[in-house]
């Protein structure tokens, strides 16, 4: 489910980068693609939390910028599919992740022992990076509930 929320966040960020106000984003596209209202709501909640924390969600990554892309080491290329790395670049270009996040994803892929990591594996790692706060055990610090969390 978390991967689906990341997909929605990617869609929303793309719309925001196209200068579409958040209140005018066409959600029928999401519902027609099978996303549930709970998933859409969670994605919006994540966006609003970042806005409330003062984060600038839309970054200027233009064609002529000095921003460069990391080149994968030969061992990393053997493990990470080109589509998966392309997905990481896409997320960076829309401002959803940083260069440090890309490094963290590549490190996790390499440490996880994947024979081949595709887009789905990268989506899982991105979901854990984006939807879990640094303080994993602190109640209220995550968007998603753990199996032992309770709602009172």
Number of C-alpha atoms within 10 A of each C-alpha: 10 20 18 18 23 24 18 21 21 18 18 22 21 19 17 17 16 10 10 14 10 13 7 9 13 12 16 10 11 17 13 9 9 10 18 14 12 10 20 21 13 20 24 17 13 19 18 14 13 13 12 9 9 9 11 9 17 16 12 11 13 9 8 6 8 7 11 7 10 11 9 12 8 8 9 17 14 13 17 22 16 14 13 18 23 12 17 23 18 15 18 18 20 21 19 20 18 15 15 9 16 19 12 15 22 21 12 14 21 17 9 10 10 13 11 15 23 18 17 12 17 23 21 16 18 23 18 16 15 18 19 16 14 11 10 11 12 9 11 12 14 17 16 14 13 11 6 5 11 8 4 3
